[in-house]
Amino acid sequence: MSADELPEEEEFPQVVNLQQAQVDTIRAEWLRAASSALGQVSCSEADLNQTLTGQMQAETLRARQSAFGVVKGQSISAEECALGLARAETLHLNGRAIALYAREAQAENVSAGVVSAARLEAGSLRAGVVLAREIHGPVQTWFSLPQALAAGAACGLVFGLMSLAGRLLKGKK
């Protein structure tokens, strides 16, 4: 194969600056956006302010007053943000989330459904489920251990009764 036949590498902009924009797909080295709505984003570094993003992948993300559907990165810092699903090596969050997964997480004034981290520093964390090897700071779960066991048993009983009723109804055809 000669040099003329080699496929050209796709080139991406080095820096993308957006203000009050709506963009479906962005691939760049560095993204800076404010008051924007973004679909899919892939970049090395991002600074976002008051931005809505569907899917974000960045090595380093700094966000303020923004919302994300799915976010993945090496280092994520989100102040007053809402995250759907987040996965990072290091994560600092002040806001709300459905599910967080990180090697090291720092949660200050956070309400989340599920938090999983090897090391968790909690300034104030309220969560449904917390899975962590090390926890430092106050963590409040939605259910105590007896409440979680009772809720699990009640759900199991209801599911069992519904399955039994379904089998009985099918047998009468």
DACOR-V601861 format. One record per backbone hydrogen bond with DSSP energy under -1.0 kcal/mol. NH is the residue of the N-H (numbers start at 0). CO is the residue of the C=O. E is the energy in kcal/mol with one decimal. If there is no record, write none. Layout:
((NH/CO/E) (NH/CO/E))
This chain:
((15/29/-2.4) (17/31/-2.7) (19/33/-2.3) (22/36/-2.3) (25/39/-2.5) (27/41/-1.9) (28/12/-1.8) (29/13/-1.8) (30/44/-2.6) (31/15/-2.9) (32/46/-2.3) (33/17/-1.4) (34/48/-2.3) (36/20/-2.7) (37/51/-3.5) (38/22/-2.1) (39/23/-3.4) (40/54/-2.6) (41/25/-2.3) (42/56/-2.5) (44/28/-2.1) (45/59/-2.2) (46/30/-2.6) (47/61/-2.7) (48/32/-2.0) (49/63/-2.7) (51/35/-2.6) (52/66/-2.7) (53/37/-1.9) (54/38/-2.8) (55/69/-2.8) (56/40/-2.0) (57/71/-2.3) (59/43/-2.2) (60/74/-2.8) (61/45/-2.5) (62/76/-2.8) (63/47/-1.7) (64/78/-2.6) (66/50/-2.1) (67/81/-2.4) (68/52/-1.8) (69/53/-2.2) (70/84/-2.6) (71/55/-2.3) (72/86/-2.2) (74/58/-2.7) (75/89/-2.5) (76/60/-2.6) (77/91/-3.1) (78/62/-2.7) (79/93/-1.7) (80/93/-1.4) (81/65/-2.1) (82/95/-2.5) (83/67/-1.5) (84/68/-2.4) (85/98/-2.1) (86/70/-2.1) (87/100/-2.1) (89/73/-2.5) (90/103/-2.4) (91/75/-2.7) (92/105/-2.7) (93/77/-2.3) (95/80/-2.3) (96/110/-2.1) (97/82/-1.6) (97/83/-1.1) (98/83/-2.4) (99/113/-2.5) (100/85/-2.1) (101/115/-2.4) (102/87/-1.1) (103/88/-2.5) (104/118/-2.7) (105/90/-2.8) (106/120/-3.0) (107/92/-2.6) (109/123/-2.8) (110/94/-1.7) (111/125/-2.6) (112/96/-1.1) (113/97/-2.1) (114/128/-2.3) (115/99/-2.4) (116/130/-2.5) (118/102/-2.0) (119/133/-2.4) (120/104/-3.0) (121/135/-3.7) (122/106/-3.8) (123/106/-1.0) (124/137/-1.4) (125/109/-2.6) (126/139/-2.3) (127/111/-1.3) (128/112/-2.2) (130/114/-3.2) (132/116/-1.0) (133/117/-1.6) (135/119/-2.9) (139/124/-3.3) (141/126/-1.6) (147/143/-2.6) (148/144/-2.3) (149/145/-2.4) (150/146/-2.6) (151/147/-2.3) (152/148/-2.4) (153/149/-2.6) (154/150/-2.4) (155/151/-2.3) (156/152/-2.4) (157/153/-2.4) (158/154/-2.5) (159/155/-2.4) (160/156/-2.5) (161/157/-2.3) (162/158/-2.3) (163/159/-2.3) (164/160/-2.5) (165/161/-2.2) (166/162/-2.1) (167/163/-2.3) (168/164/-2.3) (169/165/-2.0) (170/166/-1.8) (172/169/-1.1))
